[in-house]
Amino acid sequence: MKKHNKVILIAALPGLGMFLFFIILPFLTSARYSLLNDVYHKEFAGLRNFGEVFRNPRFRLAFGNSFRFAVIGVVLLLLISTLFALGIHRLKHRTGLLRLLLAMPVLVPTAGIVFAWHKVFKQMYYYDLMRSPVLGDFWYILPIYLIYLWKYSGLCMLVLLAALDRIPDEFYEAAKLDGASRGMCTRRIALPLMRPNLLLVLMYAFMSSLKIFKESYLYYGETKYPEDVAYTLQYYMNNQFLKMNYPTLAVATILFTAVIALIVFVLYRSEGRFSESLDSM
């Protein structure tokens, strides 16, 4: 057993070394920059940069938009992926072609995705909808939500389908003999046994919602300041980088990382409660 553990440790050393060099070291450098007034004079500023970032209205706007997009997008992605996975699983004849098609959106280059969706929404009537005084913001940000759902829902379905394929048919047959309906089988058998994959999809959906910046940046024409409803933390950090305001960029990066770590921790901690709630359904 000890020899087996040594082999695993040796095999993990290259990946661990790259993680320390490319992730941890740059993050520590950013933490150092966040305490300086600028990168040229390098005078110690303490926590003054943090206070300035918190008071910045653009940062608060970007943080609120990013959080709202993550919550709405993740909920929709999880719901759509679960419903479609359950529906596809009931098909008697599923081919490898269907699974390939589900994975295709995430494999398509970002530029191609944005170009295709831009053609869909580049219609005069859609621009008229965006000028609506009531729902103009909704129509303006809607393409980004649709791009996000279209790009990542297929891969999430594959993960959930893998969980459903591992459930023996005998479980469903025994439940049906006891008089369980199809909906009850889904609630009492499928969903509880899908818990690990559901958590994995939840984590993946959340991390993917934070990587939608490339699509947004290209869709809105590489503008540094889109409409307020679409202005996210990635825009804020990108603009600080272009202005060479590295201390502010470092503060935003640290706060962004801290929020992500907190959300991931809460998700893992709440997995047990989520499991109990599914068992009680």
VMD Tcl script that draws the C-alpha trace (Angstrom):
set ca {
  {0.00 0.00 0.00}
  {2.84 2.38 0.85}
  {4.50 1.60 -2.49}
  {1.23 2.32 -4.28}
  {0.92 5.68 -2.49}
  {4.49 6.59 -3.45}
  {3.73 5.87 -7.11}
  {0.65 8.09 -6.95}
  {2.66 10.88 -5.28}
  {5.43 10.70 -7.87}
  {2.89 10.76 -10.71}
  {1.18 13.81 -9.17}
  {4.40 15.81 -8.66}
  {4.54 17.33 -12.19}
  {0.94 18.51 -11.97}
  {1.48 19.81 -8.46}
  {4.61 21.66 -9.56}
  {2.77 23.33 -12.46}
  {-0.11 24.25 -10.13}
  {2.28 25.92 -7.70}
  {4.22 27.70 -10.43}
  {1.37 28.86 -12.65}
  {-1.42 29.36 -10.09}
  {-0.15 29.83 -6.55}
  {2.94 31.92 -7.35}
  {1.08 34.44 -9.58}
  {-1.67 34.69 -6.98}
  {0.86 35.49 -4.25}
  {2.41 38.10 -6.54}
  {-1.04 39.64 -7.03}
  {-1.52 39.69 -3.26}
  {1.74 41.63 -2.96}
  {0.68 44.14 -5.64}
  {-2.64 44.70 -3.88}
  {-0.76 46.24 -0.93}
  {1.23 48.72 -3.03}
  {0.22 52.16 -4.26}
  {1.53 51.37 -7.78}
  {3.98 49.04 -9.47}
  {6.53 51.76 -10.14}
  {7.10 53.40 -6.77}
  {6.08 50.27 -4.85}
  {5.16 52.15 -1.70}
  {3.22 50.21 0.90}
  {-0.45 51.24 0.87}
  {-1.94 48.72 3.27}
  {-5.62 48.02 2.70}
  {-6.30 51.36 1.04}
  {-6.68 49.74 -2.38}
  {-9.36 47.41 -1.02}
  {-11.36 50.34 0.29}
  {-11.12 52.17 -3.03}
  {-12.29 49.11 -4.95}
  {-15.26 48.58 -2.63}
  {-16.27 52.24 -3.05}
  {-15.97 52.09 -6.83}
  {-19.50 52.05 -8.34}
  {-18.28 50.19 -11.44}
  {-16.92 47.39 -9.28}
  {-20.17 47.08 -7.35}
  {-22.12 47.06 -10.61}
  {-19.82 44.42 -12.12}
  {-19.95 42.25 -9.00}
  {-23.74 42.36 -8.86}
  {-24.11 41.51 -12.54}
  {-21.65 38.62 -12.29}
  {-23.40 37.19 -9.25}
  {-26.83 37.51 -10.87}
  {-25.64 35.86 -14.08}
  {-24.08 32.99 -12.13}
  {-27.21 32.34 -10.07}
  {-29.70 32.55 -12.94}
  {-27.47 30.80 -15.45}
  {-26.51 27.93 -13.15}
  {-30.11 27.30 -12.07}
  {-31.32 27.26 -15.68}
  {-28.44 25.09 -16.85}
  {-28.92 22.56 -14.05}
  {-32.68 22.41 -14.64}
  {-32.42 22.07 -18.43}
  {-29.63 19.49 -18.26}
  {-31.47 17.36 -15.71}
  {-34.80 17.41 -17.55}
  {-33.26 16.62 -20.93}
  {-31.01 13.91 -19.47}
  {-34.03 12.21 -17.90}
  {-35.90 12.46 -21.19}
  {-33.02 11.17 -23.33}
  {-32.42 8.30 -20.89}
  {-35.92 6.99 -21.57}
  {-35.18 6.59 -25.28}
  {-34.81 2.94 -26.13}
  {-32.23 3.39 -28.86}
  {-29.54 5.99 -28.17}
  {-26.58 6.12 -30.54}
  {-23.11 7.46 -30.08}
  {-23.96 10.16 -32.60}
  {-26.42 11.72 -30.15}
  {-23.79 11.86 -27.42}
  {-21.31 13.37 -29.87}
  {-23.82 16.06 -30.82}
  {-24.35 16.88 -27.14}
  {-20.61 17.45 -26.68}
  {-20.13 19.44 -29.88}
  {-21.08 22.94 -28.61}
  {-18.29 23.00 -26.03}
  {-15.79 21.86 -28.69}
  {-16.68 24.59 -31.20}
  {-14.29 27.59 -31.12}
  {-15.63 30.62 -29.32}
  {-15.38 32.85 -32.38}
  {-17.55 30.45 -34.38}
  {-20.17 30.31 -31.63}
  {-20.37 34.08 -31.31}
  {-20.49 34.55 -35.09}
  {-23.38 32.10 -35.45}
  {-25.42 33.56 -32.61}
  {-24.67 37.08 -33.75}
  {-26.26 36.21 -37.08}
  {-29.33 34.93 -35.25}
  {-29.80 38.13 -33.24}
  {-28.63 40.56 -35.91}
  {-32.18 41.32 -36.97}
  {-33.88 44.71 -37.01}
  {-36.84 43.57 -34.92}
  {-34.48 42.42 -32.17}
  {-32.85 45.84 -32.00}
  {-36.33 47.29 -31.67}
  {-36.93 45.02 -28.67}
  {-33.71 46.24 -27.04}
  {-34.98 49.81 -27.27}
  {-37.97 48.91 -25.12}
  {-38.04 51.10 -21.96}
  {-39.34 48.20 -19.85}
  {-37.63 45.02 -21.10}
  {-34.73 46.53 -23.02}
  {-32.13 45.24 -20.55}
  {-33.61 41.74 -20.72}
  {-33.33 41.59 -24.51}
  {-29.84 43.07 -24.41}
  {-28.41 40.37 -22.10}
  {-30.55 37.47 -23.38}
  {-28.08 36.36 -26.11}
  {-25.33 35.80 -23.53}
  {-27.61 33.59 -21.44}
  {-28.59 31.59 -24.53}
  {-24.97 31.19 -25.64}
  {-24.05 29.99 -22.14}
  {-26.92 27.48 -21.99}
  {-26.34 26.22 -25.53}
  {-22.59 25.81 -25.05}
  {-22.52 23.96 -21.72}
  {-25.86 22.16 -21.39}
  {-24.87 19.28 -23.71}
  {-21.79 18.33 -21.71}
  {-23.76 18.54 -18.48}
  {-26.36 16.20 -19.99}
  {-23.63 13.68 -20.78}
  {-22.44 13.72 -17.18}
  {-25.98 13.15 -15.90}
  {-26.64 10.46 -18.53}
  {-23.57 8.61 -17.27}
  {-25.09 8.59 -13.79}
  {-28.45 7.37 -15.08}
  {-26.80 4.58 -17.09}
  {-25.20 3.23 -13.92}
  {-28.56 2.72 -12.21}
  {-29.63 -0.93 -12.61}
  {-32.97 -1.50 -14.34}
  {-33.91 -3.84 -11.51}
  {-34.40 -0.83 -9.24}
  {-37.07 0.61 -11.52}
  {-38.71 -2.76 -12.09}
  {-38.95 -3.45 -8.36}
  {-40.41 0.01 -7.75}
  {-43.01 -0.47 -10.49}
  {-44.03 -3.80 -8.97}
  {-44.70 -1.90 -5.74}
  {-46.95 0.50 -7.62}
  {-44.53 3.42 -8.01}
  {-45.28 5.85 -10.82}
  {-42.68 7.14 -13.29}
  {-42.43 10.43 -11.42}
  {-41.94 8.64 -8.11}
  {-39.19 6.50 -9.63}
  {-37.46 9.68 -10.75}
  {-37.74 11.31 -7.31}
  {-36.93 8.27 -5.18}
  {-34.42 6.41 -7.38}
  {-32.91 8.51 -10.18}
  {-32.32 11.83 -8.40}
  {-30.86 10.39 -5.16}
  {-28.45 8.14 -7.09}
  {-27.47 11.07 -9.33}
  {-26.32 13.19 -6.38}
  {-22.55 13.01 -7.03}
  {-23.02 13.85 -10.70}
  {-25.49 16.62 -9.89}
  {-22.92 18.21 -7.60}
  {-20.27 17.86 -10.30}
  {-22.58 19.50 -12.85}
  {-23.40 22.26 -10.37}
  {-19.71 23.00 -9.84}
  {-18.99 22.86 -13.57}
  {-21.94 25.12 -14.38}
  {-20.81 27.67 -11.80}
  {-17.22 27.73 -13.05}
  {-18.44 27.93 -16.66}
  {-20.60 30.94 -15.82}
  {-17.41 32.77 -14.86}
  {-15.75 31.94 -18.19}
  {-18.40 33.41 -20.45}
  {-16.43 36.67 -20.76}
  {-14.88 35.79 -24.14}
  {-18.29 35.25 -25.68}
  {-19.62 38.48 -24.20}
  {-16.54 40.46 -25.24}
  {-16.80 39.26 -28.84}
  {-20.59 39.49 -29.08}
  {-20.72 43.13 -27.99}
  {-18.02 44.09 -30.44}
  {-14.95 44.02 -28.18}
  {-16.23 47.05 -26.31}
  {-14.73 47.82 -22.93}
  {-17.98 49.27 -21.62}
  {-21.15 47.49 -22.80}
  {-24.53 48.42 -21.35}
  {-24.60 48.36 -17.57}
  {-26.66 45.15 -17.47}
  {-23.85 43.26 -19.27}
  {-20.90 44.82 -17.41}
  {-19.29 42.01 -15.37}
  {-16.22 41.59 -13.19}
  {-14.18 40.35 -16.14}
  {-14.81 43.65 -17.93}
  {-13.77 45.55 -14.82}
  {-10.54 43.57 -14.42}
  {-9.75 43.76 -18.13}
  {-10.16 47.53 -18.09}
  {-7.88 47.87 -15.07}
  {-5.27 45.79 -16.88}
  {-5.48 48.00 -19.99}
  {-5.04 51.06 -17.77}
  {-2.04 49.34 -16.11}
  {-3.75 49.85 -12.76}
  {-2.25 46.66 -11.41}
  {-2.91 47.18 -7.67}
  {-6.64 47.61 -8.33}
  {-6.56 44.61 -10.67}
  {-4.85 42.57 -7.97}
  {-7.49 43.55 -5.40}
  {-10.31 42.62 -7.78}
  {-8.62 39.30 -8.50}
  {-8.25 38.48 -4.80}
  {-11.86 39.38 -4.06}
  {-13.04 37.39 -7.08}
  {-11.03 34.35 -5.96}
  {-12.25 34.66 -2.39}
  {-15.90 34.72 -3.50}
  {-15.37 31.68 -5.73}
  {-13.66 29.76 -2.92}
  {-16.48 30.65 -0.52}
  {-19.18 29.52 -2.95}
  {-17.35 26.25 -3.67}
  {-16.99 25.62 0.07}
  {-20.68 26.28 0.65}
  {-21.64 23.95 -2.20}
  {-19.57 21.11 -0.78}
  {-20.88 21.71 2.72}
  {-24.48 21.82 1.53}
  {-24.18 18.60 -0.48}
  {-25.14 16.54 2.57}
  {-28.23 18.63 3.23}
  {-29.14 18.45 -0.46}
  {-28.89 14.66 -0.26}
  {-31.13 14.54 2.79}
  {-33.75 16.73 1.09}
  {-33.83 14.41 -1.94}
  {-34.19 11.37 0.34}
  {-37.17 12.93 2.05}
  {-39.01 13.72 -1.20}
}
mol new
graphics top color blue
foreach p $ca { graphics top sphere $p radius 0.5 }
foreach p [lrange $ca 0 end-1] q [lrange $ca 1 end] { graphics top cylinder $p $q radius 0.2 }
display resetview
